[in-house]
Amino acid sequence: MTLAEIKKIAVQHGIKVSGMKKADLVKAIQQLEGNDPCFATGTAAECRQDECLWRADCE
């Protein structure tokens, strides 16, 4: 997912996107959605969240 697409989702959630990095935006969205803010934390191999919107970009 592109940064522009992520920013659009973040704005829809009321997140101020100015100056935020991709990983920080995704984590903020995850947290607001009630999920574990685990994006790009190095735990993708153990992740069981198969339906996660961010799965393809996660590390």
Secondary structure, DSSP 8 states (H G I E B T S, - for coil): --HHHHHHHHHHTT---TT--HHHHHHHHHHHTTS---TTSS-GGG---TT-TTGGG--
